[in-house]
Amino acid sequence: MPGRGILAVVVTCLVCLVGAVSRPLAAEETNQAAKDYAEAARALAAGDTAGASKALTRIIESGRTPPALLVTALFSRGAIYHAKGNLDAALADYDRALSLRPDFAEVYVNRGNARYVKGDKAGALADFDRAVDLSPFSALGFNNRGYFHLSEGDPIKATEDFDRALDLAPKSSEVLCNRGMARLMRDDPEGALLDFDAALGINPKNAMAYRGRGLVYDRLGKKDKAAADLATSRELDPRLADPPATGK
């Protein structure tokens, strides 16, 4: 493929949930769960993922947490593990969350991401399909399924999913960047250029958009512009390498 796309992860789901509780809870049980959850939210907002994870673990291991809160705590802790690269622990939390709430679309998105990185392509696609079935008005699922198709060398299916995602989130710099990559793979550099320009109009610091636009300029033979954009992409994200020479 002409460059990396952007795979989005739902990092956390630290929101207030109202759900059915299977049995009446003592006030102290409810209060403790609420305190731990608030602590997790504060820690995460401060960038303290270790503190957030500890508070979420107390909720998960208490044995008395309301089901709705337990599911969200599992999802959130799984997302923290995921962001740190501990995919096995993340998958364990995602699996447990889905066993309790099989209609949680965002968990399928994250589990699909983790499965894909682990090499389980069939499982990843099944999760992305399930996510868009459950939440057809969420751009995230379509973006990530599109990324899957893009990574697997099917830019036509990828473009279809990115189109759906942009219908739902037209101001997403990341999705525009992904569709630009798909269009470039489809040998549509002019269409790709429109997407990368639009992505940079929304987020002038999108390193992948500069890289993508640099690749487009390179394809079009505009070497000076290509070099400038690729240099900018590396300044913004040193992990981005130069593309192979085209020989033009």
C-alpha positions in Angstrom: 0.0 0.0 0.0 1.2 3.6 -0.6 1.4 4.5 3.1 0.0 3.8 6.5 -3.6 4.5 7.1 -5.1 5.6 10.4 -6.7 2.9 12.6 -8.8 4.5 15.3 -9.2 3.0 18.8 -11.8 4.0 21.3 -9.4 4.8 24.1 -11.9 4.9 26.9 -15.5 4.8 27.8 -15.5 6.7 31.1 -19.0 7.9 30.9 -21.9 7.8 33.3 -24.1 4.8 32.5 -27.6 4.0 33.8 -28.3 0.3 33.6 -30.4 -2.4 35.2 -29.0 -3.8 38.4 -29.7 -7.4 39.0 -30.2 -7.0 42.8 -30.6 -4.0 45.1 -27.2 -2.6 46.1 -26.3 -1.3 49.5 -25.6 2.4 49.5 -22.0 1.9 50.5 -21.5 -0.5 47.5 -22.9 2.0 45.0 -20.9 4.9 46.6 -17.6 2.9 46.4 -18.1 2.0 42.8 -19.0 5.6 42.0 -15.9 6.9 43.8 -13.6 4.4 42.1 -15.1 5.3 38.7 -14.7 9.0 39.4 -11.1 8.4 40.4 -10.4 6.5 37.2 -11.9 9.4 35.2 -9.8 12.0 37.0 -6.6 9.9 36.6 -7.2 9.3 32.9 -7.9 13.0 32.3 -4.5 13.8 34.0 -2.8 11.2 31.8 -2.3 8.8 34.7 -3.2 5.6 33.0 -1.7 3.4 35.8 -3.9 5.2 38.4 -6.9 4.8 36.1 -6.2 1.1 35.6 -5.9 0.5 39.4 -9.3 2.2 40.0 -10.9 0.3 37.3 -9.5 -3.0 38.6 -11.0 -2.3 42.0 -14.4 -1.9 40.3 -13.9 -5.1 38.2 -12.7 -7.2 41.1 -15.2 -6.0 43.8 -17.7 -8.6 42.9 -20.5 -6.2 43.8 -20.4 -3.8 40.8 -23.6 -3.1 38.9 -23.5 -4.9 35.5 -23.6 -1.7 33.4 -20.7 -0.2 35.3 -18.7 -3.4 35.2 -19.0 -3.7 31.4 -17.8 -0.1 31.0 -14.9 -0.6 33.4 -13.8 -3.7 31.5 -14.0 -1.8 28.2 -12.0 1.1 29.6 -9.3 -1.0 31.3 -9.1 -3.1 28.1 -8.6 0.1 26.1 -5.8 1.2 28.5 -4.1 -2.2 28.0 -4.6 -1.8 24.3 -3.0 1.6 24.1 0.0 0.2 26.0 0.4 -2.7 23.6 -0.7 -5.4 26.0 -3.1 -6.9 23.5 -3.7 -10.2 25.3 -4.9 -8.4 28.5 -7.0 -6.1 26.3 -8.6 -9.0 24.5 -9.4 -10.7 27.8 -11.2 -7.6 29.0 -13.0 -7.0 25.7 -14.2 -10.7 25.6 -15.5 -10.4 29.2 -17.3 -7.1 28.4 -19.0 -8.6 25.4 -20.0 -11.7 27.3 -22.0 -9.3 29.6 -23.2 -7.0 26.9 -23.1 -8.5 23.4 -24.5 -5.3 21.7 -21.6 -3.0 22.7 -20.5 -1.7 19.3 -17.4 0.2 20.5 -16.0 -3.0 22.1 -16.2 -4.8 18.8 -14.3 -2.0 17.1 -11.5 -2.2 19.6 -11.4 -6.0 19.7 -11.3 -5.9 15.9 -8.3 -3.6 16.1 -6.5 -5.9 18.6 -7.4 -9.1 16.6 -6.0 -7.6 13.4 -2.7 -6.6 15.1 -2.5 -10.2 16.5 -2.9 -11.6 13.0 -6.5 -12.8 13.4 -7.8 -11.3 10.2 -11.1 -13.3 10.0 -11.9 -12.4 13.6 -11.1 -8.7 13.0 -13.3 -8.5 10.0 -16.1 -10.3 11.9 -15.8 -7.7 14.7 -15.9 -4.7 12.3 -18.9 -6.1 10.5 -20.7 -6.6 13.8 -19.8 -3.1 14.9 -21.3 -1.4 11.8 -24.4 -3.7 12.1 -24.9 -2.6 15.7 -24.1 1.1 15.2 -24.7 2.1 11.5 -24.5 5.8 12.4 -21.0 5.6 13.9 -18.2 6.7 11.6 -15.6 4.8 13.7 -16.7 1.3 12.7 -16.8 2.2 9.0 -13.4 3.9 9.2 -11.8 0.9 10.9 -13.4 -1.6 8.5 -12.2 0.5 5.7 -8.7 0.5 7.1 -8.9 -3.3 7.3 -9.7 -3.5 3.6 -7.1 -0.9 2.7 -4.4 -2.9 4.6 -5.5 -6.1 2.9 -5.1 -4.5 -0.6 -8.8 -3.9 -1.5 -9.0 -0.1 -2.0 -12.5 -0.4 -3.6 -14.1 -1.8 -0.5 -12.0 0.6 1.6 -13.3 3.6 -0.3 -16.9 2.5 0.1 -16.4 2.3 3.9 -14.5 5.6 4.1 -17.3 7.2 2.0 -19.8 6.0 4.6 -17.7 7.2 7.4 -17.4 10.7 5.8 -21.1 10.9 5.3 -21.3 10.6 9.1 -18.3 12.6 10.0 -17.5 14.9 7.1 -14.9 16.9 9.1 -12.7 14.0 10.1 -9.2 14.7 9.0 -8.2 11.0 9.8 -10.9 9.5 7.5 -10.2 12.0 4.7 -6.5 10.9 5.0 -7.5 7.2 4.8 -9.7 7.8 1.8 -6.9 9.7 0.2 -4.7 6.6 0.6 -7.4 4.4 -0.9 -7.8 6.7 -3.9 -4.0 6.7 -4.4 -4.0 2.9 -4.4 -6.8 3.1 -7.0 -4.5 5.3 -9.2 -6.6 8.4 -8.7 -4.0 10.9 -7.5 -6.2 13.9 -8.3 -9.0 12.5 -6.0 -6.4 11.7 -3.4 -5.0 15.2 -3.5 -8.4 16.6 -2.8 -8.7 14.4 0.3 -5.3 15.2 1.6 -5.8 19.0 1.0 -9.1 18.8 2.9 -7.6 16.8 5.7 -4.9 19.4 6.1 -7.5 22.2 6.0 -9.1 20.6 9.1 -5.9 19.6 10.8 -2.7 21.3 9.6 -0.6 19.0 11.8 -1.8 15.7 10.4 1.5 14.1 9.6 -0.1 11.3 7.5 -1.9 13.8 5.3 1.4 15.5 4.5 2.9 12.1 3.8 0.0 11.1 1.6 0.1 14.4 -0.3 3.8 14.0 -0.7 3.2 10.6 -2.3 0.6 12.1 -4.6 3.0 14.9 -5.7 5.7 12.2 -6.3 3.3 10.2 -8.4 2.5 13.4 -10.4 6.2 14.1 -10.9 6.2 17.2 -8.7 9.4 16.4 -6.9 10.0 19.6 -5.1 6.5 19.7 -3.6 6.8 16.0 -2.8 10.1 16.5 -0.9 8.7 19.4 1.0 5.6 17.5 2.2 7.5 14.4 3.1 10.0 16.5 5.1 7.1 18.1 7.0 5.5 14.7 7.7 8.8 13.5 9.2 9.1 16.6 11.3 5.6 16.0 12.7 6.1 12.3 13.1 9.7 11.0 12.9 8.4 7.5 12.6 7.3 8.2 9.0 9.9 6.9 6.6 10.6 8.1 3.1 8.8 6.2 0.3 10.9 4.2 -2.1 12.2 6.1 -5.1 9.9 5.9 -8.1 12.6 6.4 -10.7 10.8 9.3 -12.4 
